[in-house]
Amino acid sequence: MGINVDLSVKIGSKTLPNPVGVASGTFGYGSEYEELLDLSCVGAIFTKAVTLAPRGGNDIPRIIETPSGILNSIGLANVGVDKFISEKMPYLKKLPCAIVANVAGSTEDEYLQVVKKLEAAEDLWGYEINVSCPNVKEGGLAFGTDPEQVKRLTSTLRKLTAKPLIVKLTPNVTDITVIARAAQEGGADAVSLINTLVGMVINVKDKKPVLAAKTGGLSGPAVRPVGVALTYRVSRAVSIPVIGMGGITNADDALQYMLAGASSIQIGTANFIDPLVPHKVLYGIREYCQKSDIGNAGELRSLIN
């Protein structure tokens, strides 16, 4: 059996039962996987993005496979915050894992309105703020590319809630540590990274981009080395927990993130390939710690300089 391993992860004022989460947009609202996976092995479900109004998403085609990954341009399709509360939360609150709402918006006020409404959903564990959204009032640049915007938005949201506040960082910036520190200074309890990398696939026969939106977000194993490297850098730039993601398909992948400095991880694209990956990853982390005589998985963060 080996030693007992403490897999819990403290973020803000709350604690996750284990470090294995499932990433926003890859796990729906949980019900899509309930017959495929024992959800008690999941530390947290990060929901599909929740916006103020319902969104139908981008035109099709909006997803395509690439070498070792996928390129998507879903466009934050979701039911909107009111239906999320009335139609999705009654099911989600019954699940044996933490529920973290991924919040998105095109203006600062939209983020605020969504969080204000979600505060009524008492069973929500916390929020993951998607700052990769374009700020329509600032020329369309993503919130997450401007440290001052990130700090201001985080600070404003911090005043609205005592629940854990996680800021999800985009890798499409010059120096991600600057953005991470801005989130911490604004009052974030944790940062999660990386969101997808911008990419494009062109059909050479038709001489046009495959995706209707032309570009999309690259995810899957192809981005893992980038995610691990940025997790290493960010975890040494901030004092709050880092949640690592990007290309995790097995326990070794997850352990790379944790050894790089992540307190917990999220599994995304791999859920489409094998719904049992979260269970396999959790088992693998525990087994690795037992074989290494590590009593607390959090110790992994301190093993690499």
Buried (B, 14 or more C-beta within 10 A) or exposed (E): EEEEBBBBBBBBEBEBBBBBBBBBBBBBBBEEBEEEBEBEBBBBBBBBBBBBEEBEEBEEEBBBEBEBBBBBBBBBBBBBBEEBBEEBBEEBEEBEBBBBBBBBBBBBEBBBBBBEBBBEBEEBBBBBBBBBBBBEEBEEEBBBBBBEBBBBBBBBBBEBBEBBBBBBBBBBBEEBBEBBBBBBBBBBBBBBBBBBBEBBBEEEEEEEBBBEBEEBBBBBBBBBEBBBBBBBBBBEBBEBBBBBBBBBBBBEBBBBBBBBBBBBBBBBBBBBEBBBBBBBBBBBBBEBBBEBEBEEBBBBBEEEE
